[in-house]
């Protein structure tokens, strides 16, 4: 569990917050995952929006809470928790009803969630290319300078190894003028491989971790939601996965936290037409024959 220690946190006011507080953003996939779990467990929580589009996650105040600059952040009675998979595991321990990790299988669940998280950069690539304009999501040299300057730079009292990785990603993003065609192709193919594996699992059981819903279903539901938004052909390539997804979407806790704002729906529709006419859609670049 990534529970920050006192020395990691420079925005000291949050150490006095009582109850459950979530720093998040509406369309952040990891924030959606966490909100779904909170709502499934009927936890009362206080919302704090950190607007990624305005680069608020790179402001001194937020970096003083999470030196990685990533959402979401959970604060429980003044204790700061980061990394969404660690957060949802923590919530399942603290609020065991309904139980989303079967007893005795915690290590297995954490391993599978870490594997799911290994595709986060691929999800980011496809999001940055097809969901949000590069000039909106990109980080200027000034923003990156703030990222370097603010925050403790430590996690659990040690120099954070994730910050250089984040800096490298955004420096390459800026140098390349966004996500490249090759990155789109590679990330799409990685998702196809993973979705093929999930398809096989769901042909044998109702959910991804057995016959009861679990944290693994929540995590992959959010990923499938995002992949559908960027026009990955889930239904055509993975019909059983799509059926599983549509069943989960009937649940209010899932549907309400993954609503796409109308203005974004319009932008996406226009973007799909433009990308397809230019031969640059995800399906075209990935070479999917559907």
Order of alpha helices (4+ residues) and beta strands (2+ residues): beta-alpha-beta-alpha-beta-beta-alpha-alpha-alpha-alpha-alpha-beta-beta-alpha-alpha-alpha-alpha-alpha-alpha-alpha-alpha
